[in-house]
Amino acid sequence: MIELMSDPQHRADMKKRLARIEGQLRGIQKLMDESVECEKVLQQMTAARKALDRAFFEMMACVIEHNVLHAEPSSPAQVDVMAEVRGLLAKYS
């Protein structure tokens, strides 16, 4: 199994990023309650979606950095981790 976010600073940064996205989503709900124009809601949805995509790619970079770069080159463990990374990319992107 792939270990994620062993670096406490990286984990804290990711949690802050997700908290900002959560705030964006609450803001979108508020706009909808206020019957704001659809285009303004769509703009905010796009911003939240892009922020979540950036968080996703940062998490994938974490997977690669901590599990592929730190493994011995061409070792069976690295081959297994690469297969798992490929599987995650195929499943979630």
Phi, psi and omega in degrees: 000142181281129177276134181243141167055055178285340180276117182301324180292319178297318179298315180296318178297318180294320179296321177296318179300315180293326177295321177295319178297318177301318177297321177299318180294320176297322177297321178297317179299320179296317177301319180293322177295330181272004180055045177287158179307143181303321183296323178294322177295317179299321178300316181290324176297319178298316179298317180294319180296317178295321178296320178292322175299317179297321178296320178300312182293327176295320178294319178295321177298322177298315179302311182295312183300311187279340186243339180259311183292333182268357178273157177292135180303136176061017177281156176303325179296319180293321178298317178297316180295317179299321178296321179292320177298314177302317179298318178296317179297317180294321184285321190250003179239000000 
